[in-house]
Amino acid sequence: LVFLHEALRDGRISKKYITLLIGRWPAAQIEVDLPLHKNILVSGERMVKVNPNEGKPAKTLFHLIKHIDTMSLMEVTLMSGRTHQIRVHAAYKGHPVAGDDKYGDKTANAVLHKKGLKRLFLHASELVIPLQNGKTITVKAELDAKLSGFLQHAETAL
């Protein structure tokens, strides 16, 4: 347990996600290296913002899988693990996560909701965990039926 906590803290656990972003991502791969600061509102809700002065280091690697109409299907690798990191970095770059009620585009989300996207399109797809013996455990998860069904519908609706 101590080894795993250290691996997590040191960034030796690899985490990849699949996400659908609003808008057409401009390049095949972009590293976003922007510090994030977590605020807790009076209601107790967490709100995270890019903040170069008070934020903690946060690095996210965005890789374009493909464009689907006016959206971008992305593979995202976390180089650090901050609260809401993918959502905040994507929104800061002008391409919020589809279905994101907190940091996203309300108008685009309303349109996507009518087309069948009923939740945040952010999926943990791969976790690679180092072991003390030098080996690794890799856990992969395919998109669930609702997200993959939404993608199929979006691709055929073009």
C-alpha positions in Angstrom: 0.0 0.0 0.0 2.8 2.4 0.8 4.5 1.5 -2.5 1.3 2.2 -4.4 0.8 5.5 -2.6 4.3 6.6 -3.5 3.8 5.5 -7.1 0.6 7.6 -7.3 2.2 10.6 -5.7 5.3 10.3 -7.9 3.3 10.0 -11.1 4.4 6.5 -11.9 0.8 5.3 -12.3 -0.3 6.0 -15.9 -3.9 7.1 -16.4 -5.5 7.5 -19.9 -9.0 8.7 -20.7 -11.2 8.9 -23.7 -13.2 12.1 -24.0 -15.3 14.0 -26.5 -14.5 17.7 -26.7 -16.7 20.5 -28.1 -15.1 22.1 -31.2 -12.4 20.9 -33.5 -9.1 20.4 -31.7 -6.5 22.2 -33.7 -3.6 19.7 -33.6 -2.9 16.0 -33.3 -1.2 16.3 -29.9 -0.9 19.1 -27.5 0.6 19.2 -24.0 -1.2 21.6 -21.6 1.0 22.5 -18.7 -1.0 25.0 -16.5 -1.2 25.1 -12.7 -4.5 24.4 -11.2 -6.0 25.9 -8.0 -8.8 24.3 -6.1 -11.4 26.5 -4.5 -14.2 25.3 -2.3 -17.3 27.4 -2.6 -19.6 28.3 0.3 -21.9 25.5 -0.8 -19.0 23.0 -0.4 -18.7 22.5 -4.2 -15.2 22.2 -5.6 -14.3 24.6 -8.4 -10.9 24.5 -10.1 -9.3 27.2 -12.1 -6.0 27.8 -13.9 -4.0 29.9 -11.6 -0.3 30.5 -12.3 0.3 32.2 -8.9 -1.5 29.9 -6.5 -2.0 26.7 -8.5 -0.3 23.4 -8.2 1.5 21.9 -11.2 -0.7 20.1 -13.7 0.2 18.6 -17.0 -2.2 16.9 -19.5 -1.4 15.4 -22.9 -4.2 15.6 -25.4 -4.0 13.4 -28.5 -6.6 13.7 -31.3 -8.2 10.4 -32.3 -10.5 12.0 -34.8 -12.9 14.8 -35.6 -16.6 14.0 -35.5 -18.4 16.9 -37.1 -17.8 19.9 -34.8 -16.4 17.7 -32.0 -13.1 16.0 -31.3 -12.6 12.5 -29.9 -9.5 12.6 -27.8 -7.2 10.3 -25.9 -5.9 12.1 -22.8 -3.0 11.1 -20.6 -2.6 12.6 -17.2 1.0 13.5 -16.4 -0.2 14.7 -12.9 -3.5 14.1 -11.1 -5.3 17.1 -10.0 -9.1 17.5 -9.3 -11.0 18.1 -12.5 -7.7 18.4 -14.4 -8.9 17.2 -17.8 -12.1 19.2 -17.7 -10.4 22.4 -16.6 -7.5 22.2 -19.1 -9.8 21.3 -22.0 -12.2 24.2 -21.2 -9.3 26.6 -20.7 -8.1 25.7 -24.2 -11.6 26.5 -25.6 -12.8 22.9 -26.0 -14.8 21.8 -23.0 -15.7 18.2 -22.4 -19.1 17.3 -23.9 -21.8 17.1 -21.3 -19.8 19.0 -18.6 -22.3 20.9 -16.6 -19.6 22.6 -14.4 -16.9 23.8 -16.8 -18.7 23.2 -20.2 -20.7 24.9 -22.8 -24.3 25.0 -21.7 -25.7 25.6 -25.2 -23.7 22.8 -26.8 -24.6 20.5 -24.0 -28.3 21.2 -24.5 -28.0 20.2 -28.1 -26.0 17.1 -27.3 -28.5 16.1 -24.6 -31.3 16.2 -27.2 -29.1 14.0 -29.4 -28.7 11.4 -26.6 -25.7 12.4 -24.6 -27.1 12.3 -21.0 -23.8 12.6 -19.1 -20.2 13.8 -19.1 -18.3 12.2 -22.0 -15.1 11.4 -20.0 -14.1 7.7 -19.7 -11.2 6.2 -17.8 -9.8 3.8 -20.5 -6.5 2.6 -19.1 -4.6 2.4 -15.9 -1.0 1.1 -15.7 0.2 0.3 -12.2 3.8 -0.5 -11.4 4.5 -3.3 -8.9 7.5 -3.7 -6.5 8.9 -6.6 -8.6 9.3 -4.3 -11.6 6.3 -5.7 -13.5 3.1 -3.7 -14.2 -0.6 -4.4 -14.1 -2.6 -2.8 -17.0 -6.3 -2.4 -16.7 -8.3 -1.4 -19.7 -12.0 -0.5 -20.0 -13.9 -0.1 -23.3 -16.4 2.7 -23.6 -19.7 1.8 -22.1 -22.7 1.1 -24.4 -24.3 4.5 -24.0 -21.1 6.5 -24.9 -20.2 4.2 -27.7 -23.8 4.3 -29.0 -23.7 8.1 -28.9 -20.5 8.1 -30.9 -21.9 5.7 -33.5 -25.0 7.9 -33.8 -22.9 11.0 -34.1 -20.7 9.5 -36.8 -23.6 8.2 -38.9 -25.6 11.4 -38.6 -23.0 13.3 -40.7 
